[in-house]
Amino acid sequence: MAKTNTLPWDAAAHLNSKEEMAAYLEAVLEESEPALVAAALGDIARARGMTQLARDTGLGRESLYKALSPTGNPEFSTIMKVVEALGFDYTHRL
C-alpha cells in the first residue's frame, strides 16, 4: 500500500475576512471547550497579525502565541483583551 503524504493544515491561512473569522469563532464557541476557544482565537490572531494584536492588547507577542495555542491556558482577562482587540463583541441568546 502506498504511503500517503499529508501537509499540516493551518486554519489561519483560510480566514480571509472578518465574517469568516466571526463564523469560525461562533462555531467554536458552540463546542463549549475552553482550550478550543483559545486556540481558535490564536488562529484568528495569526490571520490578522500577532504583532499588531500584541500592540493592541499590551501583551507580549510570545506570551500571546503561548496562551492562544491548543495547549495554552490563558487567563480570562487575556481572552477579553484579545476579543476586544480583534473587534468582536459579546452577545448572548436565551
Z-matrix of the N, CA and C atoms (Angstrom, degrees):
N
C 1 1.432
C 2 1.536 1 108.94
N 3 1.313 2 116.73 1 136.23
C 4 1.459 3 121.96 2 -177.80
C 5 1.523 4 110.72 3 -73.75
N 6 1.310 5 114.66 4 141.72
C 7 1.456 6 120.66 5 178.15
C 8 1.529 7 109.28 6 -77.07
N 9 1.332 8 116.23 7 134.82
C 10 1.454 9 121.66 8 178.96
C 11 1.520 10 109.10 9 -94.47
N 12 1.310 11 115.53 10 126.56
C 13 1.458 12 120.27 11 176.18
C 14 1.518 13 108.99 12 -95.20
N 15 1.312 14 116.08 13 133.83
C 16 1.457 15 120.67 14 178.79
C 17 1.526 16 109.26 15 -124.22
N 18 1.298 17 115.21 16 159.34
C 19 1.451 18 121.93 17 176.36
C 20 1.514 19 108.65 18 -115.56
N 21 1.328 20 117.22 19 149.69
C 22 1.471 21 118.83 20 177.13
C 23 1.525 22 109.91 21 -62.59
N 24 1.328 23 116.13 22 142.81
C 25 1.461 24 121.22 23 178.32
C 26 1.509 25 108.06 24 -103.24
N 27 1.311 26 117.19 25 131.32
C 28 1.457 27 122.42 26 -178.66
C 29 1.523 28 109.10 27 -120.59
N 30 1.313 29 116.41 28 111.67
C 31 1.465 30 120.74 29 -178.92
C 32 1.518 31 111.69 30 -58.16
N 33 1.327 32 117.74 31 -33.97
C 34 1.467 33 121.37 32 -177.99
C 35 1.523 34 111.82 33 -58.51
N 36 1.305 35 117.23 34 -31.78
C 37 1.468 36 120.81 35 -179.34
C 38 1.520 37 112.64 36 -70.84
N 39 1.332 38 117.15 37 -13.62
C 40 1.464 39 121.79 38 -176.12
C 41 1.525 40 113.15 39 -111.56
N 42 1.316 41 116.85 40 4.50
C 43 1.468 42 121.33 41 179.75
C 44 1.525 43 107.69 42 -101.15
N 45 1.320 44 116.25 43 95.13
C 46 1.455 45 121.01 44 -171.00
C 47 1.521 46 115.11 45 -105.87
N 48 1.306 47 118.12 46 -6.34
C 49 1.464 48 120.04 47 179.76
C 50 1.523 49 109.29 48 -144.87
N 51 1.315 50 115.26 49 161.16
C 52 1.461 51 119.42 50 178.54
C 53 1.531 52 110.26 51 -62.77
N 54 1.333 53 117.11 52 -34.28
C 55 1.470 54 120.68 53 178.84
C 56 1.531 55 110.65 54 -64.52
N 57 1.332 56 117.35 55 -42.07
C 58 1.471 57 120.42 56 177.80
C 59 1.523 58 110.61 57 -64.93
N 60 1.325 59 116.17 58 -40.34
C 61 1.464 60 120.44 59 179.44
C 62 1.525 61 110.69 60 -64.80
N 63 1.330 62 116.94 61 -42.85
C 64 1.466 63 120.95 62 179.25
C 65 1.522 64 111.15 63 -64.68
N 66 1.324 65 117.22 64 -41.55
C 67 1.469 66 120.74 65 179.07
C 68 1.524 67 110.78 66 -64.84
N 69 1.319 68 116.50 67 -40.38
C 70 1.472 69 121.60 68 178.23
C 71 1.527 70 109.78 69 -62.67
N 72 1.325 71 117.16 70 -47.88
C 73 1.455 72 120.29 71 -179.83
C 74 1.524 73 111.13 72 -63.74
N 75 1.319 74 117.61 73 -41.06
C 76 1.463 75 120.86 74 178.82
C 77 1.529 76 110.97 75 -61.82
N 78 1.317 77 117.10 76 -42.70
C 79 1.467 78 120.61 77 179.15
C 80 1.525 79 110.76 78 -63.80
N 81 1.312 80 117.10 79 -40.27
C 82 1.460 81 120.88 80 179.92
C 83 1.529 82 110.70 81 -68.02
N 84 1.322 83 117.22 82 -39.86
C 85 1.466 84 120.23 83 179.16
C 86 1.525 85 112.22 84 -61.31
N 87 1.319 86 116.83 85 -29.97
C 88 1.466 87 120.69 86 178.74
C 89 1.526 88 112.08 87 -65.85
N 90 1.327 89 117.32 88 -20.74
C 91 1.467 90 121.18 89 -179.63
C 92 1.532 91 112.63 90 -79.60
N 93 1.335 92 117.39 91 -15.36
C 94 1.471 93 122.65 92 178.59
C 95 1.526 94 112.82 93 54.37
N 96 1.320 95 116.09 94 40.80
C 97 1.464 96 122.07 95 179.59
C 98 1.528 97 108.13 96 -119.78
N 99 1.335 98 118.38 97 105.45
C 100 1.459 99 121.33 98 -175.03
C 101 1.527 100 114.66 99 -53.63
N 102 1.314 101 118.27 100 -42.85
C 103 1.465 102 120.59 101 -179.06
C 104 1.525 103 111.14 102 -64.43
N 105 1.308 104 116.75 103 -35.39
C 106 1.461 105 121.05 104 178.57
C 107 1.526 106 110.61 105 -68.91
N 108 1.325 107 117.14 106 -37.86
C 109 1.467 108 121.04 107 177.56
C 110 1.523 109 109.64 108 -63.71
N 111 1.319 110 117.36 109 -46.74
C 112 1.464 111 120.78 110 179.59
C 113 1.526 112 110.53 111 -61.32
N 114 1.319 113 117.78 112 -42.67
C 115 1.462 114 121.16 113 179.52
C 116 1.530 115 111.17 114 -65.84
N 117 1.327 116 117.10 115 -39.15
C 118 1.466 117 120.47 116 177.78
C 119 1.522 118 110.97 117 -64.91
N 120 1.328 119 117.21 118 -40.28
C 121 1.459 120 120.30 119 175.53
C 122 1.533 121 109.95 120 -62.46
N 123 1.324 122 115.80 121 -35.53
C 124 1.465 123 119.82 122 175.81
C 125 1.520 124 111.78 123 -64.54
N 126 1.334 125 116.86 124 -41.63
C 127 1.467 126 120.74 125 176.86
C 128 1.526 127 110.72 126 -61.15
N 129 1.319 128 115.75 127 -45.17
C 130 1.463 129 120.77 128 -179.41
C 131 1.530 130 109.88 129 -65.61
N 132 1.320 131 116.61 130 -41.70
C 133 1.461 132 120.81 131 179.60
C 134 1.525 133 110.88 132 -62.18
N 135 1.329 134 117.41 133 -42.00
C 136 1.466 135 119.99 134 178.22
C 137 1.517 136 111.04 135 -66.49
N 138 1.327 137 117.53 136 -35.89
C 139 1.462 138 120.72 137 177.97
C 140 1.529 139 110.94 138 -66.69
N 141 1.310 140 117.25 139 -35.56
C 142 1.475 141 121.99 140 -178.88
C 143 1.521 142 112.49 141 -84.80
N 144 1.328 143 116.74 142 -29.93
C 145 1.462 144 121.36 143 -178.38
C 146 1.520 145 111.10 144 122.57
N 147 1.318 146 115.75 145 105.30
C 148 1.465 147 121.00 146 -175.71
C 149 1.527 148 111.70 147 -66.69
N 150 1.328 149 117.98 148 -34.31
C 151 1.462 150 120.21 149 -179.82
C 152 1.519 151 110.81 150 -63.15
N 153 1.317 152 116.84 151 -44.75
C 154 1.463 153 120.12 152 178.87
C 155 1.528 154 110.72 153 -66.48
N 156 1.327 155 116.88 154 -38.25
C 157 1.462 156 120.05 155 178.02
C 158 1.528 157 110.40 156 -62.29
N 159 1.318 158 116.85 157 -40.05
C 160 1.462 159 120.44 158 177.89
C 161 1.524 160 110.22 159 -60.75
N 162 1.330 161 116.61 160 -43.16
C 163 1.474 162 119.85 161 177.57
C 164 1.526 163 111.04 162 -63.00
N 165 1.332 164 116.06 163 -44.89
C 166 1.463 165 120.92 164 -175.88
C 167 1.529 166 113.12 165 -67.48
N 168 1.321 167 116.81 166 -31.04
C 169 1.464 168 120.66 167 -178.20
C 170 1.524 169 112.94 168 -94.65
N 171 1.321 170 116.58 169 -18.94
C 172 1.459 171 120.28 170 -174.95
C 173 1.515 172 112.70 171 77.28
N 174 1.329 173 116.52 172 15.21
C 175 1.465 174 121.93 173 179.53
C 176 1.527 175 109.07 174 -105.72
N 177 1.315 176 116.87 175 156.92
C 178 1.455 177 121.44 176 179.10
C 179 1.521 178 111.91 177 -70.81
N 180 1.326 179 115.62 178 141.81
C 181 1.464 180 120.53 179 -179.53
C 182 1.527 181 111.44 180 -59.62
N 183 1.331 182 117.01 181 -45.70
C 184 1.462 183 120.51 182 -179.21
C 185 1.528 184 111.66 183 -63.96
N 186 1.348 185 115.57 184 -38.89
C 187 1.468 186 117.98 185 179.48
C 188 1.524 187 110.90 186 -68.90
N 189 1.339 188 117.54 187 -31.74
C 190 1.464 189 120.13 188 175.50
C 191 1.523 190 110.95 189 -66.99
N 192 1.341 191 116.70 190 -44.17
C 193 1.469 192 119.37 191 177.14
C 194 1.520 193 110.17 192 -56.40
N 195 1.320 194 116.56 193 -44.83
C 196 1.466 195 120.73 194 -178.34
C 197 1.527 196 111.37 195 -67.24
N 198 1.340 197 116.29 196 -48.47
C 199 1.470 198 120.40 197 -176.76
C 200 1.520 199 112.28 198 -64.40
N 201 1.345 200 116.89 199 -35.22
C 202 1.465 201 121.13 200 -175.51
C 203 1.512 202 113.15 201 -98.73
N 204 1.315 203 116.03 202 23.75
C 205 1.468 204 120.93 203 175.80
C 206 1.529 205 108.76 204 -93.22
N 207 1.331 206 117.44 205 165.80
C 208 1.470 207 119.50 206 178.57
C 209 1.532 208 113.32 207 -58.70
N 210 1.324 209 117.60 208 -24.66
C 211 1.464 210 120.45 209 179.67
C 212 1.522 211 112.50 210 -103.03
N 213 1.327 212 117.61 211 3.22
C 214 1.465 213 121.41 212 -179.87
C 215 1.519 214 111.17 213 -72.35
N 216 1.309 215 114.44 214 163.21
C 217 1.467 216 120.81 215 178.38
C 218 1.530 217 107.52 216 -139.71
N 219 1.342 218 116.99 217 71.20
C 220 1.463 219 119.41 218 -174.55
C 221 1.521 220 112.53 219 -71.53
N 222 1.324 221 114.25 220 151.54
C 223 1.458 222 119.62 221 172.47
C 224 1.522 223 107.89 222 -70.42
N 225 1.330 224 115.42 223 155.61
C 226 1.456 225 119.18 224 -179.42
C 227 1.526 226 110.86 225 -62.60
N 228 1.312 227 117.02 226 -33.66
C 229 1.465 228 119.91 227 178.19
C 230 1.528 229 111.19 228 -62.84
N 231 1.311 230 117.37 229 -34.36
C 232 1.467 231 121.01 230 176.47
C 233 1.515 232 109.77 231 -66.01
N 234 1.320 233 117.19 232 -45.30
C 235 1.466 234 121.51 233 178.41
C 236 1.523 235 110.02 234 -58.68
N 237 1.324 236 117.23 235 -44.39
C 238 1.465 237 120.89 236 -179.15
C 239 1.529 238 111.19 237 -63.26
N 240 1.328 239 117.15 238 -42.80
C 241 1.464 240 120.59 239 178.34
C 242 1.525 241 111.05 240 -62.63
N 243 1.320 242 116.60 241 -42.01
C 244 1.465 243 121.37 242 -178.82
C 245 1.521 244 110.49 243 -66.31
N 246 1.322 245 116.98 244 -46.72
C 247 1.466 246 120.85 245 -179.88
C 248 1.524 247 110.20 246 -59.53
N 249 1.320 248 116.82 247 -44.75
C 250 1.459 249 120.60 248 179.69
C 251 1.529 250 111.24 249 -65.17
N 252 1.325 251 117.12 250 -45.01
C 253 1.468 252 120.85 251 -178.87
C 254 1.525 253 111.89 252 -65.09
N 255 1.332 254 117.14 253 -30.64
C 256 1.470 255 120.78 254 178.16
C 257 1.526 256 111.87 255 -78.28
N 258 1.328 257 116.57 256 -9.52
C 259 1.460 258 120.14 257 176.42
C 260 1.514 259 114.81 258 88.76
N 261 1.321 260 117.35 259 14.81
C 262 1.457 261 120.47 260 176.88
C 263 1.512 262 109.37 261 -88.17
N 264 1.325 263 116.69 262 156.31
C 265 1.451 264 120.31 263 174.29
C 266 1.517 265 108.73 264 -120.38
N 267 1.316 266 114.45 265 167.50
C 268 1.461 267 120.72 266 -179.66
C 269 1.522 268 108.80 267 -98.77
N 270 1.309 269 116.07 268 128.56
C 271 1.447 270 120.90 269 173.83
C 272 1.518 271 108.10 270 -130.35
N 273 1.295 272 115.41 271 161.96
C 274 1.463 273 118.95 272 177.79
C 275 1.525 274 109.13 273 -139.72
N 276 1.284 275 114.18 274 156.05
C 277 1.452 276 121.71 275 177.30
C 278 1.514 277 108.08 276 -128.58
N 279 1.308 278 115.79 277 143.39
C 280 1.482 279 120.40 278 176.77
C 281 1.499 280 109.14 279 -109.17
